[in-house]
Amino acid sequence: MKKTILLFIAALAVASQAKSYGLAGCGLGSMLMGPKGNQVSASTTNETSGTQFFGITTGTSNCAEDGVALRDEESRSFAEANLPSLRQEMAQGSGENLQVLASLMGCDQTSFGQDTRKGYDAIFAGDADAATVVDRVQATSACSTR
């Protein structure tokens, strides 16, 4: 029993050093209480306000970037590396890079190609960079569920 308790305490000590917030995790509570503050109050604040879920999803409120925030960054990076191919494939309404982008963005892959083909002029209007292209693609009907 003593070994189990010691292992639990050691795991908590390691976990508390892993991030800049305390054991309560990220969210409004971690921002208000800080890593050295009352973690019970931080956890209660997170649970009652729902900010931990929001922070994890958006990569805000002391939360690591994952979920939607990470998906957006991956989409932008992919679009930047493959913009010439994406431009051509969106004009055609199909292609391997286009399908990868749809997957990275969490879009409906069955209509993604046709939606981007229909919106091609608006997506690439002006001198659109990769981030702008991704933002405009997110506005298409294939991605409206996000």
Buried (B, 14 or more C-beta within 10 A) or exposed (E): EEEEEEEEEEEEEEEBEEBEBBBBBBBBBBBBBBBEBBBEEBBBBBBEBEBBBBBBEBBBBBBEBEBBBEBBBBBBBBBBEBBEBBBEBBBEBEBEBBBBBBBBBBBBBEBBBBBBBBBBEEBBEEEBEBBBBBBBBBEBBBBEEE
